[in-house]
């Protein structure tokens, strides 16, 4: 159950973004007098849930088969994690390019597709993107399904507070906070994929255990910074993607990738402003 809290945090983050997009759509339809199209949005939302569930089911089904063979299981986890990084990165680039204009982007998409079919497709695509992220992160992090349910439920409750104006928040600021967290988790996912890949190569005897690629930057696994058990390491792992005993290649690539995404984000913000 070591991944229980990360599962809650990740699913809350992704679920919150999905529900906020849904709120933006409903608010726009209400403002423009098109509430008769709400039903199409709801159908699109439900379809996105089904689609995301099928993606998650496929990932876990294939993963469970490979996990029965230790060496192949590690290799599969590595490949799947690296593919997941590519998919998540595409979402990150989309969010960065939209900047603080995500609200405007959603409203423009809705305005361009003010038909039952159009709004069904728009809500399906926009919300399924977040659902697929939940499926990807849940698979890569091996999160317990109950933690995912808790995170999504908390996101739903918070979103209802926002919708009914019980909580005053800036949706733009919320998107920025969730983007910050997503970048950190994408970097961690990349590092994890590299680490598992190296472990698989060693288990399959393609690389010897004393190879230079296994040299650690540091090993703090016996301290309170242990990313699985340490009382500081666990929250650092959840929030920052901290790993307590990284190989040099894992460490360099993970943080170079994370830094690159942050630099790109800053540069895009300067262009927008």
LODRENMAR-491175 format. One line per field, with one value per atom (N, C-alpha, C): residue number from 1; residue in three letters; x, z, y. Coordinates in pm, whole numbers. Each point is the difference from the previous one (the first is absolute). Layout:
<pts>
n <- (NUM,...)
res <- (Ala,...)
x <- (X,...)
z <- (Z,...)
y <- (Y,...)
</pts>
This chain:
<pts>
n <- (1,1,1,2,2,2,3,3,3,4,4,4,5,5,5,6,6,6,7,7,7,8,8,8,9,9,9,10,10,10,11,11,11,12,12,12,13,13,13,14,14,14,15,15,15,16,16,16,17,17,17,18,18,18,19,19,19,20,20,20,21,21,21,22,22,22,23,23,23,24,24,24,25,25,25,26,26,26,27,27,27,28,28,28,29,29,29,30,30,30,31,31,31,32,32,32,33,33,33,34,34,34,35,35,35,36,36,36,37,37,37,38,38,38,39,39,39,40,40,40,41,41,41,42,42,42,43,43,43,44,44,44,45,45,45,46,46,46,47,47,47,48,48,48,49,49,49,50,50,50,51,51,51,52,52,52,53,53,53,54,54,54,55,55,55,56,56,56,57,57,57,58,58,58,59,59,59,60,60,60,61,61,61,62,62,62,63,63,63,64,64,64,65,65,65,66,66,66,67,67,67,68,68,68,69,69,69,70,70,70,71,71,71,72,72,72,73,73,73,74,74,74,75,75,75,76,76,76,77,77,77,78,78,78,79,79,79,80,80,80,81,81,81,82,82,82,83,83,83,84,84,84,85,85,85,86,86,86,87,87,87,88,88,88,89,89,89,90,90,90,91,91,91,92,92,92,93,93,93,94,94,94,95,95,95,96,96,96,97,97,97,98,98,98,99,99,99,100,100,100,101,101,101,102,102,102,103,103,103,104,104,104,105,105,105,106,106,106,107,107,107,108,108,108,109,109,109,110,110,110,111,111,111,112,112,112,113,113,113,114,114,114,115,115,115,116,116,116,117,117,117,118,118,118,119,119,119,120,120,120,121,121,121,122,122,122,123,123,123,124,124,124,125,125,125,126,126,126,127,127,127,128,128,128,129,129,129,130,130,130,131,131,131,132,132,132,133,133,133,134,134,134,135,135,135,136,136,136,137,137,137,138,138,138,139,139,139,140,140,140,141,141,141,142,142,142,143,143,143,144,144,144,145,145,145,146,146,146,147,147,147,148,148,148,149,149,149,150,150,150,151,151,151,152,152,152,153,153,153,154,154,154,155,155,155,156,156,156,157,157,157,158,158,158,159,159,159,160,160,160,161,161,161,162,162,162,163,163,163,164,164,164,165,165,165,166,166,166,167,167,167,168,168,168,169,169,169,170,170,170,171,171,171,172,172,172,173,173,173,174,174,174,175,175,175,176,176,176,177,177,177,178,178,178,179,179,179,180,180,180,181,181,181,182,182,182,183,183,183,184,184,184,185,185,185,186,186,186,187,187,187,188,188,188,189,189,189,190,190,190,191,191,191,192,192,192,193,193,193,194,194,194,195,195,195,196,196,196,197,197,197,198,198,198,199,199,199,200,200,200,201,201,201,202,202,202,203,203,203,204,204,204,205,205,205,206,206,206,207,207,207,208,208,208,209,209,209,210,210,210,211,211,211,212,212,212,213,213,213,214,214,214,215,215,215,216,216,216,217,217,217,218,218,218,219,219,219,220,220,220,221,221,221,222,222,222,223,223,223,224,224,224,225,225,225,226,226,226,227,227,227,228,228,228,229,229,229,230,230,230,231,231,231,232,232,232,233,233,233,234,234,234,235,235,235,236,236,236,237,237,237,238,238,238,239,239,239,240,240,240,241,241,241,242,242,242,243,243,243,244,244,244,245,245,245,246,246,246,247,247,247,248,248,248,249,249,249,250,250,250,251,251,251,252,252,252,253,253,253,254,254,254,255,255,255,256,256,256,257,257,257,258,258,258,259,259,259,260,260,260,261,261,261,262,262,262,263,263,263,264,264,264,265,265,265,266,266,266,267,267,267,268,268,268,269,269,269,270,270,270,271,271,271,272,272,272,273,273,273)
res <- (Unk,Unk,Unk,Unk,Unk,Unk,Unk,Unk,Unk,Unk,Unk,Unk,Unk,Unk,Unk,Unk,Unk,Unk,Unk,Unk,Unk,Unk,Unk,Unk,Unk,Unk,Unk,Unk,Unk,Unk,Unk,Unk,Unk,Unk,Unk,Unk,Unk,Unk,Unk,Unk,Unk,Unk,Unk,Unk,Unk,Unk,Unk,Unk,Unk,Unk,Unk,Unk,Unk,Unk,Unk,Unk,Unk,Unk,Unk,Unk,Unk,Unk,Unk,Unk,Unk,Unk,Unk,Unk,Unk,Unk,Unk,Unk,Unk,Unk,Unk,Unk,Unk,Unk,Unk,Unk,Unk,Unk,Unk,Unk,Unk,Unk,Unk,Unk,Unk,Unk,Unk,Unk,Unk,Unk,Unk,Unk,Unk,Unk,Unk,Unk,Unk,Unk,Unk,Unk,Unk,Unk,Unk,Unk,Unk,Unk,Unk,Unk,Unk,Unk,Unk,Unk,Unk,Unk,Unk,Unk,Unk,Unk,Unk,Unk,Unk,Unk,Unk,Unk,Unk,Unk,Unk,Unk,Unk,Unk,Unk,Unk,Unk,Unk,Unk,Unk,Unk,Unk,Unk,Unk,Unk,Unk,Unk,Unk,Unk,Unk,Unk,Unk,Unk,Unk,Unk,Unk,Unk,Unk,Unk,Unk,Unk,Unk,Unk,Unk,Unk,Unk,Unk,Unk,Unk,Unk,Unk,Unk,Unk,Unk,Unk,Unk,Unk,Unk,Unk,Unk,Unk,Unk,Unk,Unk,Unk,Unk,Unk,Unk,Unk,Unk,Unk,Unk,Unk,Unk,Unk,Unk,Unk,Unk,Unk,Unk,Unk,Unk,Unk,Unk,Unk,Unk,Unk,Unk,Unk,Unk,Unk,Unk,Unk,Unk,Unk,Unk,Unk,Unk,Unk,Unk,Unk,Unk,Unk,Unk,Unk,Unk,Unk,Unk,Unk,Unk,Unk,Unk,Unk,Unk,Unk,Unk,Unk,Unk,Unk,Unk,Unk,Unk,Unk,Unk,Unk,Unk,Unk,Unk,Unk,Unk,Unk,Unk,Unk,Unk,Unk,Unk,Unk,Unk,Unk,Unk,Unk,Unk,Unk,Unk,Unk,Unk,Unk,Unk,Unk,Unk,Unk,Unk,Unk,Unk,Unk,Unk,Unk,Unk,Unk,Unk,Unk,Unk,Unk,Unk,Unk,Unk,Unk,Unk,Unk,Unk,Unk,Unk,Unk,Unk,Unk,Unk,Unk,Unk,Unk,Unk,Unk,Unk,Unk,Unk,Unk,Unk,Unk,Unk,Unk,Unk,Unk,Unk,Unk,Unk,Unk,Unk,Unk,Unk,Unk,Unk,Unk,Unk,Unk,Unk,Unk,Unk,Unk,Unk,Unk,Unk,Unk,Unk,Unk,Unk,Unk,Unk,Unk,Unk,Unk,Unk,Unk,Unk,Unk,Unk,Unk,Unk,Unk,Unk,Unk,Unk,Unk,Unk,Unk,Unk,Unk,Unk,Unk,Unk,Unk,Unk,Unk,Unk,Unk,Unk,Unk,Unk,Unk,Unk,Unk,Unk,Unk,Unk,Unk,Unk,Unk,Unk,Unk,Unk,Unk,Unk,Unk,Unk,Unk,Unk,Unk,Unk,Unk,Unk,Unk,Unk,Unk,Unk,Unk,Unk,Unk,Unk,Unk,Unk,Unk,Unk,Unk,Unk,Unk,Unk,Unk,Unk,Unk,Unk,Unk,Unk,Unk,Unk,Unk,Unk,Unk,Unk,Unk,Unk,Unk,Unk,Unk,Unk,Unk,Unk,Unk,Unk,Unk,Unk,Unk,Unk,Unk,Unk,Unk,Unk,Unk,Unk,Unk,Unk,Unk,Unk,Unk,Unk,Unk,Unk,Unk,Unk,Unk,Unk,Unk,Unk,Unk,Unk,Unk,Unk,Unk,Unk,Unk,Unk,Unk,Unk,Unk,Unk,Unk,Unk,Unk,Unk,Unk,Unk,Unk,Unk,Unk,Unk,Unk,Unk,Unk,Unk,Unk,Unk,Unk,Unk,Unk,Unk,Unk,Unk,Unk,Unk,Unk,Unk,Unk,Unk,Unk,Unk,Unk,Unk,Unk,Unk,Unk,Unk,Unk,Unk,Unk,Unk,Unk,Unk,Unk,Unk,Unk,Unk,Unk,Unk,Unk,Unk,Unk,Unk,Unk,Unk,Unk,Unk,Unk,Unk,Unk,Unk,Unk,Unk,Unk,Unk,Unk,Unk,Unk,Unk,Unk,Unk,Unk,Unk,Unk,Unk,Unk,Unk,Unk,Unk,Unk,Unk,Unk,Unk,Unk,Unk,Unk,Unk,Unk,Unk,Unk,Unk,Unk,Unk,Unk,Unk,Unk,Unk,Unk,Unk,Unk,Unk,Unk,Unk,Unk,Unk,Unk,Unk,Unk,Unk,Unk,Unk,Unk,Unk,Unk,Unk,Unk,Unk,Unk,Unk,Unk,Unk,Unk,Unk,Unk,Unk,Unk,Unk,Unk,Unk,Unk,Unk,Unk,Unk,Unk,Unk,Unk,Unk,Unk,Unk,Unk,Unk,Unk,Unk,Unk,Unk,Unk,Unk,Unk,Unk,Unk,Unk,Unk,Unk,Unk,Unk,Unk,Unk,Unk,Unk,Unk,Unk,Unk,Unk,Unk,Unk,Unk,Unk,Unk,Unk,Unk,Unk,Unk,Unk,Unk,Unk,Unk,Unk,Unk,Unk,Unk,Unk,Unk,Unk,Unk,Unk,Unk,Unk,Unk,Unk,Unk,Unk,Unk,Unk,Unk,Unk,Unk,Unk,Unk,Unk,Unk,Unk,Unk,Unk,Unk,Unk,Unk,Unk,Unk,Unk,Unk,Unk,Unk,Unk,Unk,Unk,Unk,Unk,Unk,Unk,Unk,Unk,Unk,Unk,Unk,Unk,Unk,Unk,Unk,Unk,Unk,Unk,Unk,Unk,Unk,Unk,Unk,Unk,Unk,Unk,Unk,Unk,Unk,Unk,Unk,Unk,Unk,Unk,Unk,Unk,Unk,Unk,Unk,Unk,Unk,Unk,Unk,Unk,Unk,Unk,Unk,Unk,Unk,Unk,Unk,Unk,Unk,Unk,Unk,Unk,Unk,Unk,Unk,Unk,Unk,Unk,Unk,Unk,Unk,Unk,Unk,Unk,Unk,Unk,Unk,Unk,Unk,Unk,Unk,Unk,Unk,Unk,Unk,Unk,Unk,Unk,Unk,Unk,Unk,Unk,Unk,Unk,Unk,Unk,Unk,Unk,Unk,Unk,Unk,Unk,Unk,Unk,Unk,Unk,Unk,Unk,Unk,Unk,Unk,Unk,Unk,Unk,Unk,Unk,Unk,Unk,Unk,Unk,Unk,Unk,Unk,Unk,Unk,Unk,Unk,Unk,Unk,Unk,Unk,Unk,Unk,Unk,Unk,Unk,Unk,Unk,Unk,Unk,Unk,Unk,Unk,Unk,Unk,Unk,Unk,Unk,Unk,Unk,Unk)
x <- (82,-82,86,129,91,-38,-75,-39,-143,-54,-139,-17,83,-10,32,108,24,-118,-67,-117,-111,-20,-102,37,127,45,-12,50,-1,-143,-85,-138,-78,32,-66,39,129,48,-66,0,-56,-152,-62,-145,-46,75,-33,2,102,9,-116,-37,-112,-131,-23,-124,-1,116,6,-34,47,-35,-150,-57,-144,-76,50,-62,6,116,14,-101,-21,-97,-141,-38,-135,-23,101,-12,-19,75,-10,-137,-50,-132,-108,18,-95,5,119,19,-57,8,-45,-141,-67,-136,-15,97,-4,-3,-67,-4,-72,-75,-68,101,127,105,78,-39,69,0,-108,-13,110,34,106,135,22,125,9,-112,-4,30,-60,26,148,57,142,87,-39,72,-5,-119,-14,78,0,76,150,45,142,41,-91,26,16,-90,4,129,34,122,124,7,115,11,-115,-2,53,-39,45,152,52,145,72,-52,61,-8,-114,-18,98,19,93,143,39,135,26,-93,20,-9,-83,-12,130,53,127,113,1,105,0,-120,-8,55,-15,54,153,56,145,63,-74,55,21,-61,18,143,67,140,83,80,67,81,89,86,-82,-91,-83,-91,-46,-88,67,126,74,21,29,21,-129,-112,-130,-33,24,-27,84,125,88,-53,-32,-50,-131,-91,-130,14,93,22,55,91,58,-103,-85,-110,-95,-27,-88,56,133,63,-28,8,-27,-143,-96,-140,-27,52,-21,67,117,71,-82,-72,-84,-109,-53,-100,63,122,71,24,46,25,-129,-109,-130,-38,17,-34,91,128,95,-34,-31,-33,-126,-95,-123,24,100,32,-119,-26,-114,-128,7,-115,-80,18,-72,-151,-43,-143,-49,78,-37,-1,98,9,-123,-39,-116,-126,-16,-119,-3,114,5,-36,51,-33,-150,-57,-144,-79,42,-71,4,109,14,-79,-43,-69,-131,-81,-127,-110,27,-100,8,-99,1,121,23,113,133,7,123,40,-95,31,29,-63,31,147,45,139,97,-30,89,18,-111,9,69,-26,65,151,47,143,70,-55,67,8,-106,-3,69,-10,67,151,51,144,44,-79,34,-20,-104,-25,112,50,110,126,20,114,-11,-120,-20,37,-47,28,151,67,144,78,-28,72,-32,-125,-39,74,14,72,148,59,145,36,-86,28,-53,-75,-60,-87,-83,-83,-120,-39,-116,-127,-92,-122,-81,8,-76,57,132,60,-41,-14,-45,-143,-84,-139,-10,81,-1,43,107,50,-103,-65,-100,-121,-39,-115,28,123,37,0,48,1,-142,-91,-141,-62,25,-56,51,131,59,-56,-16,-52,-144,-79,-139,-2,94,12,30,89,35,-120,-69,-113,-112,-30,-107,50,124,58,14,13,22,148,84,143,40,64,44,146,22,136,18,126,33,27,-85,18,134,40,129,114,-8,104,2,-119,-8,66,-23,62,152,51,145,59,-71,48,2,-107,-6,104,30,104,137,26,126,19,-104,8,17,-70,8,140,68,139,92,-14,83,-24,-127,-32,45,-4,48,150,74,143,28,-77,16,-32,-104,-40,111,66,112,115,32,107,-32,-126,-43,14,-39,11,144,91,143,52,-38,45,-48,-125,-54,63,28,66,139,75,134,-9,-99,-19,-33,-84,-37,122,80,119,99,8,88,-56,-132,-63,12,-9,11,146,92,144,55,-69,53,105,-12,95,40,126,45,-32,-13,-37,103,125,105,25,-93,14,-9,68,5,-138,-97,-134,-75,49,-67,62,97,59,-103,-16,-100,54,-86,35,15,-94,1,-95,9,-90,-47,-122,-59,-117,4,-111,-5,107,2,-23,-50,-26,-148,-36,-138,-41,98,-28,-27,-13,-38,-135,-4,-119,-119,23,-109,-45,93,-31,32,91,41,-109,-11,-108,20,124,24,3,52,13,-133,-99,-131,-66,-13,-62,84,133,85,-24,-20,-28,-133,-101,-134,-1,64,-7,104,124,111,54,-52,54,136,23,128,28,125,45,126,5,107,131,3,127,7,5,-1,135,-2,121,28,125,37,-80,-15,-71,-147,-58,-139,-14,90,-4,15,98,29,-116,-47,-107,-130,-33,-125,-3,107,-2,32,71,22,-133,-78,-131,-95,-2,-87,39,130,48,-36,14,-32,-148,-88,-143,-31,66,-23,52,117,55,-93,-51,-95,-126,-48,-119,25,114,35,11,63,16,-136,-90,-133,-78,15,-68,48,129,55,-56,-18,-55,-145,-76,-141,-16,88,-8,60)
z <- (0,0,0,-34,4,-101,-104,-102,19,120,25,-6,74,3,-137,-68,-135,-93,15,-83,23,126,33,-59,17,-48,-152,-72,-146,-53,52,-48,35,115,36,-100,-33,-93,-136,-55,-133,3,105,12,12,75,18,-134,-79,-130,-90,3,-82,43,130,50,-24,6,-26,-146,-91,-141,-18,70,-6,51,108,56,-99,-65,-99,-113,-43,-107,46,116,51,24,55,27,-131,-103,-128,-63,7,-55,75,130,80,-37,-19,-32,-137,-94,-137,-27,104,-16,-79,14,-74,94,113,99,-52,-110,-57,-57,-12,-52,111,125,114,-9,-52,-7,-86,-111,-89,71,82,76,100,65,98,-67,-118,-73,-40,-42,-34,121,114,125,38,-7,34,-96,-127,-100,27,46,31,117,95,114,-48,-86,-54,-79,-84,-81,89,102,91,76,40,72,-89,-127,-93,-21,-9,-15,123,118,123,11,-36,5,-93,-119,-97,54,56,54,112,94,114,-39,-98,-45,-65,-89,-66,102,89,101,94,37,92,-62,-131,-68,-2,-28,-3,139,100,136,58,-61,46,-27,-93,-30,44,103,64,-97,-78,-89,-108,-64,-104,58,123,66,18,43,18,-133,-104,-132,-51,22,-41,75,129,80,-50,-36,-51,-131,-93,-132,15,82,20,64,94,68,-98,-86,-97,-104,-40,-92,70,128,78,11,15,6,-128,-113,-128,-8,45,-3,96,123,100,-44,-62,-46,-104,-84,-100,69,112,76,63,50,63,-101,-120,-102,-38,-6,-31,107,127,109,2,-26,0,-113,-117,-113,26,72,32,107,87,106,88,25,84,-82,-127,-89,-13,93,-11,6,87,9,-135,-61,-130,-106,6,-98,8,121,19,-53,33,-44,-152,-61,-146,-66,56,-54,10,114,20,-97,-15,-87,-146,-38,-139,-27,106,-17,79,-21,75,-63,-9,-43,94,0,89,-27,-128,-36,29,-34,21,145,88,143,60,-53,46,-26,-122,-38,79,14,73,144,68,140,13,-96,2,-12,-98,-26,115,43,103,133,37,130,-5,-114,-13,11,-41,12,146,91,142,52,-49,42,-42,-121,-49,83,42,86,131,57,125,-23,-113,-32,-14,-70,-23,130,81,126,97,-1,90,-35,-131,-43,33,-38,21,147,83,143,79,-67,66,119,-22,107,25,126,38,-51,-54,-59,101,130,102,20,-12,14,-117,-119,-117,22,54,26,101,104,103,-62,-77,-61,-92,-84,-92,76,107,81,65,53,61,-105,-121,-108,-37,-1,-32,105,127,108,-8,-20,-9,-121,-113,-121,19,74,29,83,94,79,-90,-98,-94,-87,-50,-91,66,123,72,78,-33,59,152,53,144,33,-103,13,-113,34,-101,-36,-123,-46,-142,-37,-137,-76,-97,-78,-73,-47,-68,94,125,99,31,7,26,-112,-124,-114,6,44,10,107,113,109,-46,-68,-46,-109,-82,-103,65,104,74,52,59,55,-112,-111,-111,-57,-10,-51,91,131,95,-9,-16,-8,-132,-108,-129,7,68,18,80,107,84,-80,-81,-81,-98,-56,-91,75,120,80,40,34,39,-118,-119,-118,-29,17,-22,105,125,109,-21,-34,-23,-122,-102,-119,31,81,39,83,90,83,-86,-102,-90,-79,-48,-77,86,128,90,27,21,27,-120,-119,-122,-40,83,-17,-128,-45,-112,51,128,64,134,30,128,114,119,116,39,-42,35,-112,-97,-109,53,-68,43,8,-79,-2,131,85,128,117,-31,106,51,131,61,21,-17,33,151,71,145,39,122,52,138,5,126,41,-50,27,146,75,141,93,-57,79,-8,63,-2,-139,-93,-137,-94,57,-80,-68,-133,-73,18,59,24,146,93,142,86,-43,82,17,120,24,-77,-45,-91,-146,-21,-135,-69,76,-59,-55,82,-56,-112,9,-107,-129,14,-116,-63,83,-48,-72,61,-53,-107,24,-88,-86,17,-76,50,130,63,-2,-28,5,84,99,101,-40,-109,-43,-153,-67,-147,-61,-115,-79,-66,-37,-62,-126,-86,-126,26,99,37,54,88,66,-102,-87,-97,-98,-56,-100,63,119,65,25,61,37,-117,-100,-121,-74,-5,-65,73,134,80,-17,5,-16,-137,-103,-136,-12,61,-4,71,114,73,-81,-63,-82,-117,-63,-111,46,117,58,22,57,28,-132,-100,-129,-67,9,-58,72,131,77,-41,-28,-44,-136,-88,-132,11,90,17,60,101,67,-85)
y <- (-121,121,127,-16,114,108,-37,97,51,-20,38,152,73,146,61,-45,53,-22,-114,-29,101,39,99,136,38,131,11,-102,3,0,-88,-7,125,62,126,108,6,102,-15,-122,-22,13,-53,10,144,80,141,72,-26,67,-40,-128,-46,67,7,62,150,64,144,30,-86,16,-16,-96,-22,123,58,121,114,17,108,-16,-124,-24,35,-49,27,149,67,144,78,-41,70,-23,-120,-29,76,13,77,148,52,142,33,-94,26,-50,-50,-45,-129,-87,-128,-120,16,-109,-125,16,-118,-100,43,-88,-70,27,-62,-152,-54,-146,-61,66,-50,1,104,9,-114,-29,-109,-134,-22,-124,-10,113,1,-31,57,-25,-147,-60,-142,-88,37,-77,10,117,16,-88,-19,-88,-144,-42,-137,-21,98,-10,-9,86,1,-132,-52,-127,-112,0,-104,9,124,18,-55,34,-48,-152,-56,-146,-70,56,-58,3,115,13,-99,-8,-89,-147,-31,-140,-47,81,-35,-2,100,8,-118,-48,-113,-127,-13,-118,3,117,13,-8,48,3,-140,-100,-137,-49,66,-32,119,-15,113,84,-65,76,72,-75,59,106,-22,96,134,-2,126,71,-78,59,62,-70,53,129,2,121,117,-29,105,56,-89,45,75,-56,63,138,13,128,104,-41,93,43,-93,36,96,-28,87,141,10,132,78,-70,66,53,-82,42,115,-13,104,130,-12,120,76,-74,68,80,-52,75,124,-17,112,112,-35,100,73,-75,61,102,-37,90,123,-21,112,97,-53,88,81,-61,72,106,-26,95,28,128,40,12,-44,14,-129,-94,-127,24,90,33,52,90,55,-109,-90,-109,-90,-40,-87,70,128,74,13,21,11,-133,-110,-132,-28,36,-21,87,125,94,-44,-65,-46,-128,-66,-129,-2,103,12,-84,-128,-98,-118,-85,-116,-90,-27,-86,69,129,75,6,30,10,-137,-103,-136,-31,30,-29,87,129,91,-45,-28,-42,-135,-89,-132,14,77,14,72,114,80,-73,-70,-65,-136,-69,-130,17,117,27,-15,53,-9,-142,-67,-137,-94,21,-83,26,125,31,-78,-6,-76,-146,-56,-140,-23,92,-14,7,104,16,-115,-45,-109,-127,-25,-119,10,114,18,-1,58,8,-117,-91,-116,45,101,52,-92,-10,-80,67,-81,57,80,-38,72,141,15,132,89,-59,75,49,-87,34,114,-6,105,134,-1,123,64,-81,52,53,-70,44,135,17,127,112,-32,99,40,-97,28,91,-29,82,143,14,134,74,-70,63,46,-75,41,127,10,123,119,-23,107,36,-101,22,79,-33,68,122,41,122,-8,-121,-16,24,-13,27,92,111,96,-29,-43,-31,51,20,35,-129,-30,-124,3,118,12,-38,45,-33,-148,-61,-143,-79,42,-68,11,116,18,-92,-12,-87,-145,-42,-139,-26,102,-16,-16,77,-11,-142,-54,-136,-103,22,-94,-8,114,4,-81,20,-74,-150,-39,-142,-61,78,-50,-28,89,-22,-125,-18,-119,-127,7,-115,-37,101,-25,-67,53,-60,-143,-23,-134,-97,46,-85,-39,95,-28,-97,21,-87,-144,-17,-134,-64,81,-53,-53,72,-45,-128,-6,-120,-121,22,-109,-48,94,-37,-79,34,-74,-139,-9,-130,-93,57,-79,-24,53,-18,63,106,77,100,37,91,-61,0,-56,96,-54,79,104,-18,96,101,6,96,143,91,140,65,-50,62,-20,-92,-25,79,84,82,99,9,86,142,96,139,11,-62,-10,-111,-46,-104,43,52,47,-89,-125,-91,-46,23,-40,119,108,121,36,109,46,52,4,42,-118,-120,-117,29,-11,42,-94,-117,-94,-5,28,-16,122,85,113,104,59,95,131,25,112,-46,-120,-52,-24,-48,-29,126,108,122,62,-11,52,-78,-131,-84,37,24,33,134,99,136,28,-43,38,-114,-122,-112,-42,16,-32,-150,-35,-140,-3,-89,6,-66,-76,-62,-10,113,-1,-30,-68,-14,135,22,127,27,-101,20,33,-66,28,142,37,131,113,-11,106,18,-111,10,50,-51,42,150,53,141,92,-51,79,17,-107,3,94,-11,86,147,27,137,56,-84,42,39,-79,31,131,23,126,120,-16,108,30,-104,16,72,-36,64,149,34,139,79,-59,67,24,-96,16,108,7,105,138,12,128,42,-99,29,48,-66,33,139,29,129,112)
</pts>
